Amino acid sequence: MRPFGYERADDIARASRYPTGQGQTDAPVQFLAGGTTLIDLMKLDVLRPERVVDVTPLTQSHSEIEATPQGLRLGAFATMAAVAGHAGVIAGYPAIAQSLQLAASPQIRNMATLGGNVLQRTRCPYYRDPSWAECNKRTPGSGCAAMKGFSRQNAVLGVDEGCIAQYPGDLGVVLAALGAEAELVGSGGARRIPFQSLHRPAGQPHIEHTLQPGEVIVAFRIPGGEVARRSLYLKIRDRQSYEFAIASAAVGLELDKGIVRQARIGLGGMAYRPWRADAAEAALIGEPLTEDNARAAAEIALRGAITHGRNDYKPELGRRTLVRALVQAAAMET
């Protein structure tokens, strides 16, 4: 690990004064909250910040969990473990609890914050190993070694010729599916944005987020209702613990006598960023949730997938995962 300066920010106003570049590999300043991703990448010599700003004091004012039938507000400094075990989240927003329970290890869940979790960096081995010169996320314009290399876990949706890195998170997929908003505070004041607009599309791989310099995520808001209550997160991985998804699906349904009135679909393990399958959702509206209709929606959700040899299996696995998730969600009692 390279030498770096260390400072603490005791309040949002002070944190916002630092020109951080969260989601940008060459940023000279990085925030530290739980630190479970940042420290790893600094040890690997992938991130080389000149200064680390410790924002853990903000935990005291931004770790609330407010669950009501109308909506859920989660402080971005709440830990994954606290939210996963909250009775109101488990009852009214089960997909959120499941996505956190299935992530990482108990030790990491006890430390990692929600804000840091949704901003975590890709697990693409070419990004995380600086001995590979070709990585547009690390060194813009250098190329993408994964294109012709080991691509088994890389993305098939939302990619371009510059990067096929897979977004590794679980919670972000659920937040995208359920139409969450992120509350941000920075030097320009406070603002809310749709969670889907937090992560940038492919095009400039070294800049992953739309956060402004010094901007901090302080909370997430998730709408309540039957879609949230009848929701689940299904995660397929190579082993049953401490592993990232090779395919996952976050789904939420509102049913009226078996007919779909609302549908929400997020895909994980498949895409460059948290992925909302809007067209697949629209195909289910007004139809009974049968396995055949679920398959038709899954075909739409994975339409346009681009593979690179070793990840040729992913579209079919993604389709099967989504069908299984939809059928299970339809059978839930709410």
N, C-alpha and C positions, 0 to 999 in steps of 0.2 A: 504494500500500500504506500502511496506517495504522501509526502507531508501536505498538510492542509491546515487552514485556520478554522477555529471553532468559536461560534457565538451562540447565545441563547436569545430567543425572542419571547418576551413575557406576555405580549398581547398582539392582537391582529395588526394594529397600527404599525408596530415596530417590524413585524414580519413582512408587511407589505412594502417596506422601504428597500428591501433587498431585491436586486435584479435577478431573481432566480430564473432558471430555465428548465423547469420540470418537464420531463419527456424529451429533453434535448441532450444528446451525449456530450457535446462539447461545451455545455454551460459551465461558467466559472463558479456559480453558486448553486447549491442544492439544499433543499429542506430535509431535515431528519425528523421523523416521527417515531414509528415503531422501528424503522431502520433495517428490517429484515431483507429487503431487496437492495437498498442503497449500499450497505456495508459489503454485501457479497460482491457487487459489481466493482466497488473500489478495490477490494482485495484481488479481483481478477484483472485489474488495471484497465477495465473497460470505461468506467467513469473516473475522471481525474479532476474533481472540483478543487478550486483554489480555496474555497471556504464552504464549510457546512454550517447551516443555521438550524439549531435545535429548536423545534417548535412544540416539543412535548408539554411545556407549560400550558398550552392552549387546551389540553385535555380537560382541565378543570371547568372550562366554560363551553366546550363544544363536543361533549360526549353523551348528550342526552338521547334517550330512546322514548319517543312518544307515539304509542300505538293506539289508534282509535278506529272505529268502523269506517270513518270517512277518509282516513289517510294515515300514513306513517311518516314520521320525521326522525331521521337518524343523524345524530351528530357525526361529522366525518372523523372525529378523533375517538369515537367509541371503538373498542376492540372487537375483532371478529368473534371472539368467544362470548363476549357480553351480549351481542346481538343474536348470535346463534342460540343462546340459551334463554332468551327473553320469552315469557309465556305469551305475551300479546303478539309478538312476531310469529311464533310457531303456530298460533291459532288463526290469525288473520292474514298472514303473508308467508305461508309455508315454504314457497320456493326460495325466499330469501334465507330463511333459517337453514334449509337443506344445502344451498350453495355454499354457505359458510361452514357447516358441519363437515362437508365433504372436501374441504380445502386444507392443504398443508398438514401440519402436525399440531397436536395440542399446545406444544410450547410456542410455536409461531402464532397460533390463533390467540394466545394469551397476550401477545405483544403487538401484533400487527393491527394497524388502524384501518378503518373502512376507506378513508381517503387514499392512503398509501396502497391499499389493495387494488383499487380500480386503476391506479396509475402505474402498476407494476410493469416491468419491461419484459420483452419477449424472452423465451427460453431457447430460441434458435441457437444452436451450437456455434454457428459462424459469427454471430454477434458477440457471444460470451467468451470467445477465444481470440484474443488479439493477434495470435500467430497467423490467423487467416487475414490476409490483406484486403480481400474483396468483401466488403460489407457496407452497403450504402447507409445503414443506420449508424454505424460507427464512423465511417469516413465517406462523406457524400461524394458521389461520382466514381467510387472505386469498383462498383459492380456488386453482384449478388452471387456468392459462391454456392448458395443453396440451390440455385437454378439447375446446376448440373451435378450437384453433390448429393449429400444425404438429406433427402427432403421428406422423410416418412412422416414427421409430425408437423410439417409446415402447412400453411393455409391454402385453400382452394377457392375461397370467395373473397372478393374485394382486393385482389392482388393485381399487380402490373409487372412490367419487365424489370422494375427497379428493386422489388422486395416481395418475398413470399413468406415473411415472418408471420407466425400465428400469435394472436393475442392469447395469453395464457390464463386469464382470470376466469372465475366462476361468477362472483357477485355481479360483475359488470354485465354479463349476459342477461341476468335476471332483471337488472335495473333497466336495460334497454328494452326488454320485452314488456315490462309493466309500465312503460311510459314515465319513468322517473324524471325528476328535475334535480339539478345540482345548484346549490346556493354557493356563490363565490363572493369573496371580499378581497379587494385590492386597493391600490393607491387611488384608483378612480371611483371608489365606492363599492356598493354591493350590487349584485345582479344575479338573476336566475337564468339558467339555460336548460334546454332539454338535455337529458343525459346523453342522448344519441349524438349531440353535436360536440361533446367533450373531446372525443377522439377524432383525429383527422383521418380522412381517407388516404389511401396510398397516393404517392406522388412526390412527397418529400419525406422519405423514411426517417431521416434524422430528427424530424420535428413531429412528435406523436400527438400532441394535445393542443387545444385552442386556448389554454390558460395564458393570460397576459403576464409579463414579468412581475414577480412579487405577488401574484394572485394566489389565494388560498381557498381550497374547498372547505367549507365549514359545515355543510349538511346536505342530506339527500331527502327529497320528498317523493313519496310513492302514493298514488291514488288508492283508496280502499274500494270495497265492493266485492261482488261475487267473483270477478276475474282474479282478484288478489287472493280470495279465500280458496277458490278452486284452481290453485296453481301448484306446480311442482317443478323440480329440477332433477333431470336424469343425467348422470355422468358416466361415460364409458371410458375406461382407462386400462393401461396394461397391467396394473396391479391394483389391489383394492384399498391401499392406503398410501398417503403421502406421494401422490402422483398427479400429474396434470392430465386434463382431458384430451383424448384423441377425437372424441365426439361428445357433445352434450346438447341438451335441449331444455330451454326454460319455456314453459307453456302456461297460459291462463285461459280459462273458458267461462263464459256465461251461457248457461243453457236454459231453454224454456221447453219443457216436455221433450227433451232430447234434441231440440233444434238449437244450433249455435247462433246466439245473438251477438256475442262478442268473442273474439279470439286474439290472443297475444302469443307470438312465437319469437324466441331468441335462440340463436345457434352459437354454440361454443366449440372450440377445437377445430373449426372449419375456416375461420375468417381472420382477416388482417386486423380487425377491431371488433368490439362487441356488435353482434349482427342481429338486426331486426328484420324478419322475413314478412314484410308488409303484404306482398302479393299472395303469399300462401295463406295469411290470415283472411284476406278478402275472399279467397276461394271457398272458405269454410262457412262464411256468413249465410244464414238461411238454409243450411243443409243439416241433416242429421249427422252426428259424429259417429260414423261407421268406420270400420277399418279401411274400406275401399276409399272413402272420402279423405281419410287421413293420409293414405298413400298418394292420392292425387295432389294433396297440399304439399306433401314432402317432395314430390317431383318438381313442383313449382319452386319450393324453397331452395333446392340445390341446382336449379337451372342456371347455366352459365358458369358452373364450376370449372376451374382450370387446374389441371394436375401436371405433375412433373416426374412421372415415373414411379418413384417409391411411394408417393402418396396417392396413387391411382385408386386405392381402395376407399379413400375417404368419402367421396360422394355417396356411395351406396351405404356405407356405415352411417353417415349423417341422415340419410333417408330413413333407415330402419330405426335409428334412435328417436327421430321425431315421431314416427308412427307409434312407437311404443309409449312415448311420453303423452301423446294426445289421447290414446286409448285409456291409459291409466288415469289421466286427469278427468276424463268423462265419467269414470267410475267412482270418483271421490264423493264423499258425503260432505255437504257444506251447511 
